[in-house]
Amino acid sequence: VFDALEYIGSKMEMDRLNIVDGRIDLTSKDNTQLQLQNATLSIESHSLLNSRKIAAIEQSVNELHFSNGIIKTNDLTVQLRDVHYTGTSGNLLAGKIQLLNRQKTISAVAESISLNEMQVNDSTGNIAINGIQWKQADVKIIAQEGNQDKNSFASSIDLKNINGGNTTINITVGERSVTSFLKTISLNELQKQPGKKLQFEKLFAEGKKL
């Protein structure tokens, strides 16, 4: 796709490209995939045609709307619905986001979500998100006993400034299962590095065990 963009850039000059109700499919050499349906977007054409990474394509987008989208890395599949992305601010609003890891041990569904900034490194699959808010969420975690889950992620996840409401969390370890409902939850940072356990910074939660 990047060779095609370079060829187009050598043949024509454009300041801005608008796409209305289109389908977008991008795959990096490291198999990070981006698929968007019913997409309407405005792009700075010069930046787009000089792109060499999916992240650079993201930076060339002025505004983007789409009804359904999928981001796939080696570790995660993220499905997005009813999304409005503003390139100048990096803010993303979504009606619904679903997340599932490769081992199917972590799944999350959130509704009415706002992300101030999201970056997906198409070389490593690393995901970094800053400023996350949601009104409702359902999280399910199947934890391995002992240290069996250390190699469950080959990429890193770094989430900062997290605030959520009406969140149900179900954690299963072996035959034991615990479910909690959190009216509010906030964290300064959540990190998952390859080969390491999940790390939290300044976690606050208010709710009850079900």
MDTraj code that builds the backbone (N, CA, C; nanometers):
import mdtraj as md
import numpy as np

residues = "VAL PHE ASP ALA LEU GLU TYR ILE GLY SER LYS MET GLU MET ASP ARG LEU ASN ILE VAL ASP GLY ARG ILE ASP LEU THR SER LYS ASP ASN THR GLN LEU GLN LEU GLN ASN ALA THR LEU SER ILE GLU SER HIS SER LEU LEU ASN SER ARG LYS ILE ALA ALA ILE GLU GLN SER VAL ASN GLU LEU HIS PHE SER ASN GLY ILE ILE LYS THR ASN ASP LEU THR VAL GLN LEU ARG ASP VAL HIS TYR THR GLY THR SER GLY ASN LEU LEU ALA GLY LYS ILE GLN LEU LEU ASN ARG GLN LYS THR ILE SER ALA VAL ALA GLU SER ILE SER LEU ASN GLU MET GLN VAL ASN ASP SER THR GLY ASN ILE ALA ILE ASN GLY ILE GLN TRP LYS GLN ALA ASP VAL LYS ILE ILE ALA GLN GLU GLY ASN GLN ASP LYS ASN SER PHE ALA SER SER ILE ASP LEU LYS ASN ILE ASN GLY GLY ASN THR THR ILE ASN ILE THR VAL GLY GLU ARG SER VAL THR SER PHE LEU LYS THR ILE SER LEU ASN GLU LEU GLN LYS GLN PRO GLY LYS LYS LEU GLN PHE GLU LYS LEU PHE ALA GLU GLY LYS LYS LEU".split()
xyz = np.array([
    [0.0819, -0.1203, 0.0000],
    [0.0000, 0.0000, 0.0000],
    [0.0863, 0.1267, 0.0000],
    [0.2008, 0.1230, 0.0702],
    [0.2850, 0.2425, 0.0764],
    [0.3557, 0.2680, -0.0560],
    [0.3917, 0.1601, -0.1294],
    [0.4489, 0.1777, -0.2630],
    [0.3451, 0.2399, -0.3567],
    [0.2190, 0.1992, -0.3406],
    [0.1123, 0.2558, -0.4237],
    [0.0935, 0.4032, -0.3940],
    [0.0992, 0.4412, -0.2658],
    [0.0866, 0.5819, -0.2284],
    [0.2006, 0.6643, -0.2872],
    [0.3224, 0.6073, -0.2848],
    [0.4376, 0.6791, -0.3395],
    [0.4202, 0.6997, -0.4894],
    [0.3698, 0.5986, -0.5600],
    [0.3484, 0.6095, -0.7046],
    [0.2440, 0.7165, -0.7367],
    [0.1334, 0.7145, -0.6617],
    [0.0284, 0.8149, -0.6839],
    [0.0833, 0.9541, -0.6605],
    [0.1649, 0.9695, -0.5539],
    [0.2218, 1.0999, -0.5212],
    [0.3142, 1.1519, -0.6292],
    [0.3809, 1.0606, -0.7014],
    [0.4723, 1.1032, -0.8080],
    [0.3977, 1.1437, -0.9355],
    [0.2702, 1.1056, -0.9459],
    [0.1941, 1.1311, -1.0681],
    [0.0968, 1.2477, -1.0577],
    [0.0639, 1.2894, -0.9361],
    [-0.0350, 1.3966, -0.9234],
    [-0.0082, 1.4775, -0.7971],
    [-0.0650, 1.5966, -0.7943],
    [-0.0553, 1.6835, -0.6785],
    [-0.1960, 1.7119, -0.6250],
    [-0.2140, 1.6904, -0.4932],
    [-0.3422, 1.7175, -0.4290],
    [-0.3145, 1.7767, -0.2909],
    [-0.3991, 1.8693, -0.2496],
    [-0.3874, 1.9250, -0.1154],
    [-0.4731, 1.8477, -0.0160],
    [-0.5906, 1.8044, -0.0613],
    [-0.6830, 1.7366, 0.0289],
    [-0.7612, 1.6309, -0.0474],
    [-0.7850, 1.5177, 0.0196],
    [-0.8605, 1.4072, -0.0384],
    [-0.9791, 1.3759, 0.0526],
    [-1.0988, 1.3730, -0.0044],
    [-1.2189, 1.3399, 0.0708],
    [-1.2745, 1.2067, 0.0212],
    [-1.3078, 1.1196, 0.1142],
    [-1.3692, 0.9902, 0.0834],
    [-1.5040, 0.9861, 0.1533],
    [-1.6088, 0.9472, 0.0815],
    [-1.7434, 0.9440, 0.1375],
    [-1.7980, 0.8021, 0.1301],
    [-1.8389, 0.7498, 0.2449],
    [-1.9033, 0.6184, 0.2553],
    [-1.8201, 0.5102, 0.1861],
    [-1.6929, 0.5017, 0.2226],
    [-1.6040, 0.4050, 0.1596],
    [-1.5622, 0.2924, 0.2532],
    [-1.4858, 0.2004, 0.2000],
    [-1.4285, 0.0887, 0.2765],
    [-1.2769, 0.1012, 0.2709],
    [-1.2122, 0.0880, 0.3868],
    [-1.0678, 0.1042, 0.3957],
    [-1.0074, -0.0225, 0.4552],
    [-0.9060, -0.0783, 0.3890],
    [-0.8342, -0.1960, 0.4376],
    [-0.6847, -0.1686, 0.4291],
    [-0.6173, -0.1720, 0.5437],
    [-0.4731, -0.1508, 0.5489],
    [-0.4085, -0.2628, 0.6286],
    [-0.2955, -0.3142, 0.5788],
    [-0.2190, -0.4168, 0.6498],
    [-0.0720, -0.3811, 0.6434],
    [-0.0063, -0.3740, 0.7594],
    [0.1361, -0.3432, 0.7628],
    [0.2163, -0.4711, 0.7411],
    [0.3472, -0.4567, 0.7198],
    [0.4325, -0.5736, 0.6976],
    [0.4413, -0.6623, 0.8215],
    [0.4100, -0.6068, 0.9381],
    [0.4102, -0.6855, 1.0613],
    [0.2712, -0.7357, 1.0962],
    [0.1804, -0.7293, 0.9982],
    [0.0471, -0.7888, 1.0081],
    [-0.0485, -0.7131, 1.1003],
    [-0.0199, -0.5880, 1.1331],
    [-0.1204, -0.5046, 1.1979],
    [-0.2226, -0.4652, 1.0917],
    [-0.3502, -0.4880, 1.1215],
    [-0.4552, -0.4664, 1.0226],
    [-0.5538, -0.3593, 1.0700],
    [-0.5982, -0.2778, 0.9760],
    [-0.7004, -0.1773, 1.0011],
    [-0.8064, -0.1895, 0.8936],
    [-0.9311, -0.2138, 0.9352],
    [-1.0419, -0.2256, 0.8415],
    [-1.1548, -0.1351, 0.8877],
    [-1.2046, -0.0500, 0.7971],
    [-1.3129, 0.0431, 0.8283],
    [-1.4233, 0.0288, 0.7250],
    [-1.5481, 0.0316, 0.7712],
    [-1.6636, 0.0239, 0.6820],
    [-1.7476, 0.1496, 0.6946],
    [-1.8110, 0.1874, 0.5826],
    [-1.8937, 0.3090, 0.5772],
    [-1.8156, 0.4289, 0.6294],
    [-1.6934, 0.4434, 0.5799],
    [-1.6027, 0.5476, 0.6283],
    [-1.6137, 0.6743, 0.5443],
    [-1.6249, 0.7865, 0.6132],
    [-1.6201, 0.9179, 0.5504],
    [-1.5070, 0.9948, 0.6158],
    [-1.4115, 1.0421, 0.5357],
    [-1.2956, 1.1067, 0.5933],
    [-1.2387, 1.2153, 0.5030],
    [-1.1647, 1.3052, 0.5678],
    [-1.0935, 1.4119, 0.5000],
    [-0.9456, 1.3972, 0.5335],
    [-0.8595, 1.3955, 0.4290],
    [-0.7179, 1.3651, 0.4464],
    [-0.6319, 1.4741, 0.3846],
    [-0.5227, 1.5083, 0.4544],
    [-0.4195, 1.5932, 0.3957],
    [-0.3408, 1.5074, 0.2972],
    [-0.3620, 1.5269, 0.1707],
    [-0.3102, 1.4356, 0.0689],
    [-0.1580, 1.4274, 0.0668],
    [-0.0896, 1.5399, 0.0865],
    [0.0566, 1.5380, 0.0809],
    [0.1141, 1.4482, 0.1904],
    [0.0584, 1.4575, 0.3119],
    [0.1052, 1.3736, 0.4220],
    [0.0735, 1.2278, 0.3960],
    [-0.0460, 1.2025, 0.3395],
    [-0.0858, 1.0650, 0.3110],
    [0.0076, 1.0000, 0.2104],
    [0.0357, 1.0695, 0.1013],
    [0.1135, 1.0111, -0.0067],
    [0.2597, 0.9909, 0.0302],
    [0.3043, 1.0537, 0.1395],
    [0.4406, 1.0330, 0.1878],
    [0.4456, 0.9387, 0.3080],
    [0.3324, 0.8746, 0.3392],
    [0.3260, 0.7864, 0.4554],
    [0.4026, 0.6570, 0.4306],
    [0.4670, 0.6099, 0.5356],
    [0.5369, 0.4814, 0.5306],
    [0.4917, 0.3891, 0.6427],
    [0.4046, 0.4378, 0.7295],
    [0.3514, 0.3578, 0.8388],
    [0.2046, 0.3922, 0.8573],
    [0.1288, 0.2985, 0.9172],
    [-0.0126, 0.3247, 0.9452],
    [-0.0261, 0.4455, 1.0367],
    [0.0679, 0.4614, 1.1321],
    [0.0626, 0.5759, 1.2232],
    [0.0731, 0.7070, 1.1471],
    [0.1531, 0.7086, 1.0401],
    [0.1671, 0.8304, 0.9598],
    [0.0386, 0.8596, 0.8824],
    [-0.0308, 0.7548, 0.8390],
    [-0.1596, 0.7737, 0.7733],
    [-0.2583, 0.8351, 0.8708],
    [-0.2575, 0.7865, 0.9950],
    [-0.3454, 0.8411, 1.0988],
    [-0.3225, 0.9899, 1.1172],
    [-0.1952, 1.0331, 1.1146],
    [-0.1620, 1.1735, 1.1352],
    [-0.2069, 1.2615, 1.0190],
    [-0.2304, 1.2035, 0.9036],
    [-0.2730, 1.2818, 0.7877],
    [-0.4244, 1.3021, 0.7833],
    [-0.4981, 1.2354, 0.8727],
    [-0.6446, 1.2431, 0.8723],
    [-0.6918, 1.3663, 0.9488],
    [-0.7733, 1.4489, 0.8821],
    [-0.8333, 1.5648, 0.9484],
    [-0.9560, 1.5246, 1.0293],
    [-1.0406, 1.4447, 0.9673],
    [-1.1632, 1.4020, 1.0341],
    [-1.2087, 1.2691, 0.9739],
    [-1.2666, 1.1848, 1.0600],
    [-1.3049, 1.0505, 1.0164],
    [-1.4301, 1.0049, 1.0902],
    [-1.5248, 0.9519, 1.0136],
    [-1.6437, 0.8868, 1.0693],
    [-1.6512, 0.7474, 1.0078],
    [-1.6887, 0.6465, 1.0868],
    [-1.7171, 0.5154, 1.0301],
    [-1.8117, 0.4387, 1.1222],
    [-1.8884, 0.3480, 1.0616],
    [-1.9886, 0.2728, 1.1387],
    [-1.9281, 0.1511, 1.2065],
    [-1.8353, 0.0831, 1.1384],
    [-1.7720, -0.0360, 1.1940],
    [-1.6237, -0.0374, 1.1582],
    [-1.5407, -0.0771, 1.2538],
    [-1.3978, -0.0851, 1.2288],
    [-1.3332, -0.1950, 1.3106],
    [-1.2207, -0.2473, 1.2606],
    [-1.1453, -0.3509, 1.3307],
    [-0.9980, -0.3148, 1.3253],
    [-0.9321, -0.3218, 1.4415],
    [-0.7866, -0.3113, 1.4498],
    [-0.7354, -0.4448, 1.5018],
    [-0.6457, -0.5079, 1.4268],
    [-0.5898, -0.6368, 1.4680],
    [-0.4382, -0.6264, 1.4781],
    [-0.3840, -0.6657, 1.5941],
    [-0.2405, -0.6813, 1.6102],
    [-0.2146, -0.8297, 1.6361],
    [-0.0897, -0.8651, 1.6611],
    [-0.0587, -1.0050, 1.6895],
    [-0.1243, -1.0529, 1.8187],
    [-0.1558, -0.9596, 1.9102],
    [-0.2103, -0.9962, 2.0409],
    [-0.3575, -0.9625, 2.0590],
    [-0.4055, -0.8588, 1.9920],
    [-0.5391, -0.8068, 2.0224],
    [-0.6239, -0.7878, 1.8974],
    [-0.7546, -0.8020, 1.9173],
    [-0.8525, -0.7622, 1.8172],
    [-0.9446, -0.6595, 1.8819],
    [-0.9530, -0.5422, 1.8217],
    [-1.0369, -0.4343, 1.8740],
    [-1.1422, -0.4005, 1.7691],
    [-1.2683, -0.4105, 1.8076],
    [-1.3785, -0.3750, 1.7187],
    [-1.4388, -0.2427, 1.7658],
    [-1.4649, -0.1527, 1.6722],
    [-1.5179, -0.0209, 1.7044],
    [-1.6449, 0.0054, 1.6246],
    [-1.7431, 0.0705, 1.6892],
    [-1.8683, 0.1034, 1.6214],
    [-1.9020, 0.2506, 1.6425],
    [-1.9579, 0.3092, 1.5373],
    [-2.0055, 0.4476, 1.5424],
    [-1.8981, 0.5419, 1.5953],
    [-1.7915, 0.5544, 1.5180],
    [-1.6732, 0.6296, 1.5599],
    [-1.6646, 0.7647, 1.4896],
    [-1.6252, 0.8653, 1.5663],
    [-1.5942, 0.9979, 1.5134],
    [-1.4563, 1.0349, 1.5645],
    [-1.3614, 1.0520, 1.4717],
    [-1.2225, 1.0845, 1.5062],
    [-1.1866, 1.2215, 1.4493],
    [-1.1295, 1.3072, 1.5331],
    [-1.0839, 1.4396, 1.4904],
    [-0.9319, 1.4424, 1.4929],
    [-0.8712, 1.4588, 1.3745],
    [-0.7267, 1.4496, 1.3639],
    [-0.6522, 1.5620, 1.4313],
    [-0.7082, 1.6839, 1.4295],
    [-0.6364, 1.7980, 1.4878],
    [-0.6175, 1.7821, 1.6384],
    [-0.7157, 1.7234, 1.7059],
    [-0.7061, 1.7049, 1.8513],
    [-0.6672, 1.5636, 1.8895],
    [-0.6859, 1.4668, 1.7975],
    [-0.6584, 1.3271, 1.8287],
    [-0.7704, 1.2629, 1.9080],
    [-0.8816, 1.3341, 1.9286],
    [-0.9921, 1.2827, 2.0093],
    [-1.0763, 1.1836, 1.9293],
    [-1.1123, 1.0733, 1.9951],
    [-1.1934, 0.9707, 1.9318],
    [-1.3146, 0.9411, 2.0184],
    [-1.4338, 0.9468, 1.9591],
    [-1.5582, 0.9128, 2.0266],
    [-1.6146, 0.7877, 1.9620],
    [-1.6578, 0.6921, 2.0445],
    [-1.7105, 0.5668, 1.9915],
    [-1.8366, 0.5270, 2.0664],
    [-1.9337, 0.4755, 1.9914],
    [-2.0544, 0.4250, 2.0552],
    [-2.0279, 0.2969, 2.1307],
    [-1.9374, 0.2141, 2.0750],
    [-1.9072, 0.0855, 2.1376],
    [-1.7692, 0.0371, 2.0952],
    [-1.6941, -0.0199, 2.1895],
    [-1.5643, -0.0797, 2.1612],
    [-1.5588, -0.2178, 2.2264],
    [-1.5179, -0.3172, 2.1485],
    [-1.4992, -0.4528, 2.2002],
    [-1.3538, -0.4933, 2.1834],
    [-1.2968, -0.5542, 2.2871],
    [-1.1564, -0.5942, 2.2860],
    [-1.1457, -0.7405, 2.3254],
    [-1.0613, -0.8158, 2.2538],
    [-1.0374, -0.9567, 2.2836],
    [-0.8921, -0.9888, 2.2550],
    [-0.8241, -1.0535, 2.3511],
    [-0.6845, -1.0896, 2.3265],
    [-0.6756, -1.2227, 2.2531],
    [-0.5568, -1.2531, 2.2034],
    [-0.5370, -1.3716, 2.1184],
    [-0.5718, -1.5005, 2.1913],
    [-0.5404, -1.5078, 2.3211],
    [-0.5671, -1.6283, 2.3989],
    [-0.7114, -1.6377, 2.4470],
    [-0.7901, -1.5323, 2.4204],
    [-0.9295, -1.5254, 2.4638],
    [-0.9417, -1.5365, 2.6156],
    [-0.8443, -1.4794, 2.6865],
    [-0.8493, -1.4761, 2.8330],
    [-0.8890, -1.3388, 2.8848],
    [-0.8899, -1.2387, 2.7980],
    [-0.9322, -1.1035, 2.8354],
    [-1.0304, -1.0527, 2.7299],
    [-1.1496, -1.0162, 2.7754],
    [-1.2479, -0.9566, 2.6850],
    [-1.3120, -0.8376, 2.7549],
    [-1.3418, -0.7361, 2.6779],
    [-1.4024, -0.6155, 2.7334],
    [-1.4953, -0.5537, 2.6304],
    [-1.6104, -0.5074, 2.6783],
    [-1.7054, -0.4353, 2.5946],
    [-1.7401, -0.3066, 2.6675],
    [-1.7203, -0.1922, 2.6018],
    [-1.7507, -0.0624, 2.6631],
    [-1.8386, 0.0185, 2.5696],
    [-1.9241, 0.1028, 2.6284],
    [-2.0147, 0.1859, 2.5507],
    [-1.9981, 0.3328, 2.5877],
    [-2.0264, 0.4194, 2.4912],
    [-2.0137, 0.5654, 2.5077],
    [-1.8730, 0.6007, 2.5555],
    [-1.7760, 0.5786, 2.4677],
    [-1.6344, 0.5917, 2.5016],
    [-1.5755, 0.7169, 2.4395],
    [-1.4837, 0.7780, 2.5145],
    [-1.4060, 0.8909, 2.4646],
    [-1.2583, 0.8619, 2.4881],
    [-1.1761, 0.8763, 2.3833],
    [-1.0310, 0.8600, 2.3925],
    [-0.9657, 0.9901, 2.3479],
    [-0.8817, 1.0471, 2.4337],
    [-0.8132, 1.1712, 2.3946],
    [-0.7047, 1.1461, 2.2915],
    [-0.6400, 1.0310, 2.3018],
    [-0.5297, 1.0005, 2.2096],
    [-0.5079, 0.8501, 2.2057],
    [-0.4951, 0.7926, 2.0858],
    [-0.4673, 0.6500, 2.0714],
    [-0.3593, 0.6295, 1.9667],
    [-0.2604, 0.5476, 1.9994],
    [-0.1524, 0.5166, 1.9063],
    [-0.1341, 0.3655, 1.8993],
    [-0.1277, 0.3136, 1.7777],
    [-0.0993, 0.1719, 1.7548],
    [0.0276, 0.1655, 1.6715],
    [0.1323, 0.1059, 1.7272],
    [0.2591, 0.0921, 1.6566],
    [0.2500, -0.0275, 1.5636],
    [0.2477, -0.0026, 1.4308],
    [0.2299, -0.1121, 1.3376],
    [0.3526, -0.2014, 1.3241],
    [0.4668, -0.1604, 1.3798],
    [0.5864, -0.2449, 1.3775],
    [0.5879, -0.3437, 1.4924],
    [0.5437, -0.2987, 1.6113],
    [0.5503, -0.3821, 1.7308],
    [0.4142, -0.4317, 1.7784],
    [0.3063, -0.3650, 1.7344],
    [0.1741, -0.3981, 1.7843],
    [0.1433, -0.3333, 1.9174],
    [0.2352, -0.2505, 1.9701],
    [0.2129, -0.1836, 2.0983],
    [0.0980, -0.0840, 2.0872],
    [0.0170, -0.0766, 2.1935],
    [-0.0968, 0.0147, 2.1977],
    [-0.0802, 0.1106, 2.3146],
    [-0.0935, 0.2411, 2.2884],
    [-0.0870, 0.3434, 2.3929],
    [-0.2097, 0.4332, 2.3795],
    [-0.2830, 0.4484, 2.4901],
    [-0.4040, 0.5306, 2.4905],
    [-0.3981, 0.6248, 2.6096],
    [-0.4316, 0.7499, 2.5869],
    [-0.4324, 0.8493, 2.6935],
    [-0.5705, 0.9146, 2.7017],
    [-0.6221, 0.9271, 2.8252],
    [-0.7499, 0.9936, 2.8457],
    [-0.8672, 0.9088, 2.8029],
    [-0.9026, 0.8058, 2.8806],
    [-1.0094, 0.7127, 2.8460],
    [-1.1284, 0.7339, 2.9400],
    [-1.2458, 0.7448, 2.8824],
    [-1.3686, 0.7544, 2.9614],
    [-1.4760, 0.6662, 2.8993],
    [-1.5583, 0.6028, 2.9838],
    [-1.6719, 0.5270, 2.9338],
    [-1.7860, 0.5335, 3.0344],
    [-1.9092, 0.5124, 2.9835],
    [-2.0275, 0.5180, 3.0692],
    [-2.0702, 0.3810, 3.1185],
    [-2.0368, 0.2774, 3.0420],
    [-2.0746, 0.1419, 3.0803],
    [-1.9764, 0.0429, 3.0198],
    [-1.9413, -0.0626, 3.0974],
    [-1.8464, -0.1609, 3.0470],
    [-1.8669, -0.2957, 3.1140],
    [-1.8264, -0.4004, 3.0439],
    [-1.8296, -0.5377, 3.0939],
    [-1.6936, -0.5999, 3.0638],
    [-1.6196, -0.6382, 3.1691],
    [-1.4844, -0.6909, 3.1534],
    [-1.4788, -0.8322, 3.2093],
    [-1.4220, -0.9246, 3.1314],
    [-1.4063, -1.0628, 3.1764],
    [-1.2600, -1.1027, 3.1626],
    [-1.2050, -1.1579, 3.2711],
    [-1.0644, -1.1978, 3.2738],
    [-1.0551, -1.3419, 3.3226],
    [-0.9874, -1.4245, 3.2452],
    [-0.9567, -1.5612, 3.2878],
    [-0.8083, -1.5635, 3.3221],
    [-0.7766, -1.5665, 3.4511],
    [-0.6375, -1.5604, 3.4959],
    [-0.5819, -1.7010, 3.5130],
    [-0.4572, -1.7192, 3.4687],
    [-0.3906, -1.8468, 3.4854],
    [-0.3299, -1.8558, 3.6247],
    [-0.3392, -1.9715, 3.6844],
    [-0.2789, -1.9913, 3.8159],
    [-0.1268, -1.9956, 3.8025],
    [-0.0578, -1.9461, 3.9042],
    [0.0885, -1.9405, 3.9001],
    [0.1359, -1.8350, 3.8036],
    [0.2385, -1.8655, 3.7236],
    [0.2974, -1.7690, 3.6294],
    [0.2728, -1.8092, 3.4841],
    [0.1664, -1.8855, 3.4610],
    [0.1449, -1.9367, 3.3263],
    [0.1078, -1.8295, 3.2256],
    [0.0634, -1.7108, 3.2750],
    [0.0184, -1.6070, 3.1819],
    [0.1254, -1.5055, 3.1464],
    [0.2506, -1.5309, 3.1860],
    [0.3561, -1.4313, 3.1641],
    [0.3819, -1.4036, 3.0166],
    [0.3638, -1.5057, 2.9326],
    [0.3949, -1.4876, 2.7915],
    [0.2696, -1.4682, 2.7067],
    [0.1595, -1.4238, 2.7703],
    [0.0343, -1.4098, 2.6974],
    [0.0349, -1.2907, 2.6021],
    [0.1234, -1.1931, 2.6225],
    [0.1324, -1.0754, 2.5357],
    [0.2738, -1.0617, 2.4809],
    [0.2835, -1.0441, 2.3486],
    [0.4126, -1.0139, 2.2875],
    [0.4291, -0.8635, 2.2691],
    [0.3199, -0.7893, 2.2793],
    [0.3206, -0.6434, 2.2661],
    [0.2842, -0.5804, 2.3994],
    [0.3082, -0.4504, 2.4098],
    [0.2782, -0.3797, 2.5345],
    [0.1495, -0.2996, 2.5207],
    [0.0825, -0.2794, 2.6352],
    [-0.0361, -0.1952, 2.6432],
    [-0.0124, -0.0918, 2.7517],
    [-0.0320, 0.0349, 2.7190],
    [-0.0119, 0.1428, 2.8150],
    [-0.1335, 0.2353, 2.8095],
    [-0.2144, 0.2336, 2.9168],
    [-0.3343, 0.3157, 2.9246],
    [-0.3176, 0.4174, 3.0364],
    [-0.3437, 0.5453, 3.0072],
    [-0.3259, 0.6515, 3.1061],
    [-0.4540, 0.7324, 3.1228],
    [-0.4705, 0.7851, 3.2465],
    [-0.5839, 0.8734, 3.2780],
    [-0.7165, 0.8078, 3.2424],
    [-0.7511, 0.7063, 3.3196],
    [-0.8677, 0.6221, 3.2947],
    [-0.9808, 0.6593, 3.3900],
    [-1.1007, 0.6783, 3.3367],
    [-1.2189, 0.7058, 3.4180],
    [-1.3388, 0.6347, 3.3567],
    [-1.4026, 0.5486, 3.4359],
    [-1.5154, 0.4740, 3.3846],
    [-1.6293, 0.4668, 3.4840],
    [-1.7478, 0.4332, 3.4337],
    [-1.8647, 0.4186, 3.5195],
    [-1.9407, 0.2919, 3.4870],
    [-2.0196, 0.2446, 3.5821],
    [-2.1081, 0.1293, 3.5626],
    [-2.0362, 0.0120, 3.4966],
    [-1.9320, -0.0357, 3.5645],
    [-1.8439, -0.1382, 3.5088],
    [-1.8576, -0.2693, 3.5850],
    [-1.8884, -0.3760, 3.5128],
    [-1.8936, -0.5102, 3.5708],
    [-1.7651, -0.5836, 3.5372],
    [-1.6981, -0.6357, 3.6384],
    [-1.5732, -0.7086, 3.6183],
    [-1.5882, -0.8506, 3.6723],
    [-1.5622, -0.9483, 3.5872],
    [-1.5657, -1.0888, 3.6269],
    [-1.4262, -1.1480, 3.6099],
    [-1.3718, -1.2021, 3.7182],
    [-1.2387, -1.2621, 3.7157],
    [-1.2505, -1.4094, 3.7532],
    [-1.1974, -1.4959, 3.6678],
    [-1.2012, -1.6393, 3.6917],
    [-1.0591, -1.6928, 3.7037],
    [-1.0330, -1.7644, 3.8138],
    [-0.9038, -1.8304, 3.8354],
    [-0.9331, -1.9765, 3.8671],
    [-0.9013, -2.0651, 3.7740],
    [-0.9344, -2.2057, 3.7942],
    [-1.0853, -2.2232, 3.8026],
    [-1.1334, -2.2809, 3.9132],
    [-1.2764, -2.3014, 3.9332],
    [-1.3400, -2.1879, 4.0132],
    [-1.2605, -2.0912, 4.0531],
    [-1.3122, -1.9789, 4.1321],
    [-1.3449, -1.8606, 4.0422],
    [-1.4551, -1.7951, 4.0738],
    [-1.4990, -1.6803, 3.9943],
    [-1.5539, -1.5721, 4.0864],
    [-1.5131, -1.4485, 4.0618],
    [-1.5587, -1.3346, 4.1403],
    [-1.6099, -1.2271, 4.0450],
    [-1.7284, -1.1713, 4.0759],
    [-1.7861, -1.0648, 3.9949],
    [-1.8093, -0.9415, 4.0813],
    [-1.7683, -0.8258, 4.0317],
    [-1.7874, -0.6997, 4.1035],
    [-1.8519, -0.5976, 4.0106],
    [-1.9347, -0.5121, 4.0698],
    [-1.9919, -0.4009, 3.9948],
    [-1.9342, -0.2710, 4.0503],
    [-1.8745, -0.1921, 3.9648],
    [-1.8104, -0.0670, 4.0048],
    [-1.8904, 0.0507, 3.9490],
    [-1.9430, 0.1299, 4.0391],
    [-2.0150, 0.2497, 3.9963],
    [-1.9192, 0.3483, 3.9312],
    [-1.7989, 0.3605, 3.9880],
    [-1.6940, 0.4430, 3.9291],
    [-1.5603, 0.3717, 3.9437],
    [-1.4719, 0.3953, 3.8483],
    [-1.3357, 0.3414, 3.8536],
    [-1.2421, 0.4409, 3.7862],
    [-1.1257, 0.4623, 3.8466],
    [-1.0265, 0.5527, 3.7864],
    [-0.8865, 0.5003, 3.8151],
    [-0.7976, 0.5226, 3.7209],
    [-0.6568, 0.4866, 3.7346],
    [-0.5725, 0.5940, 3.6681],
    [-0.4561, 0.6193, 3.7263],
    [-0.3603, 0.7065, 3.6584],
    [-0.2968, 0.6345, 3.5397],
    [-0.2697, 0.5035, 3.5590],
    [-0.2050, 0.4284, 3.4513],
    [-0.2231, 0.2787, 3.4718],
    [-0.2394, 0.2090, 3.3592],
    [-0.2440, 0.0634, 3.3568],
    [-0.1461, 0.0178, 3.2500],
    [-0.0568, -0.0736, 3.2866],
    [0.0447, -0.1214, 3.1934],
    [0.0490, -0.2731, 3.1901],
    [0.0683, -0.3279, 3.0703],
    [0.0959, -0.4702, 3.0539],
    [0.2122, -0.4829, 2.9583],
    [0.3282, -0.5193, 3.0149],
    [0.4487, -0.5382, 2.9351],
    [0.4699, -0.6865, 2.9102],
    [0.5290, -0.7231, 2.7955],
    [0.5540, -0.8648, 2.7668],
    [0.6347, -0.9313, 2.8784],
    [0.5876, -1.0457, 2.9245],
    [0.6591, -1.1211, 3.0268],
    [0.6415, -1.0696, 3.1681],
    [0.5552, -0.9670, 3.1856],
    [0.5350, -0.9097, 3.3187],
    [0.3873, -0.9091, 3.3548],
    [0.3599, -0.8988, 3.4841],
    [0.2225, -0.8944, 3.5306],
    [0.1620, -0.7564, 3.5063],
    [0.0300, -0.7529, 3.5091],
    [-0.0432, -0.6282, 3.4929],
    [-0.0079, -0.5323, 3.6065],
    [0.0193, -0.4064, 3.5734],
    [0.0574, -0.3071, 3.6740],
    [-0.0437, -0.1920, 3.6755],
    [-0.0783, -0.1467, 3.7981],
    [-0.1726, -0.0365, 3.8162],
    [-0.1051, 0.0773, 3.8911],
    [-0.1480, 0.2000, 3.8618],
    [-0.0995, 0.3152, 3.9373],
    [-0.2187, 0.3994, 3.9825],
    [-0.2312, 0.4172, 4.1152],
    [-0.3366, 0.4985, 4.1767],
    [-0.4752, 0.4554, 4.1307],
    [-0.5098, 0.3314, 4.1673],
    [-0.6409, 0.2766, 4.1361],
    [-0.7425, 0.3190, 4.2414],
    [-0.8568, 0.3721, 4.1970],
    [-0.9688, 0.4036, 4.2854],
    [-1.0940, 0.3433, 4.2267],
    [-1.1735, 0.2744, 4.3113],
    [-1.2964, 0.2144, 4.2654],
    [-1.4017, 0.2217, 4.3743],
    [-1.5255, 0.2425, 4.3328],
    [-1.6374, 0.2459, 4.4250],
    [-1.7470, 0.1556, 4.3699],
    [-1.7853, 0.0531, 4.4494],
    [-1.8853, -0.0389, 4.4004],
    [-1.9126, -0.1485, 4.4999],
    [-1.9497, -0.2674, 4.4479],
    [-1.9828, -0.3777, 4.5373],
    [-1.9530, -0.5107, 4.4705],
    [-1.9306, -0.6108, 4.5548],
    [-1.9110, -0.7477, 4.5085],
    [-2.0467, -0.8135, 4.4893],
    [-2.0662, -0.8822, 4.3774],
    [-2.1959, -0.9433, 4.3475],
    [-2.1972, -1.0901, 4.3902],
])
top = md.Topology()
chain = top.add_chain()
for i, resn in enumerate(residues, 1):
    res = top.add_residue(resn, chain, resSeq=i)
    for name in ("N", "CA", "C"):
        top.add_atom(name, md.element.get_by_symbol(name[0]), res)
traj = md.Trajectory(xyz[None], top)
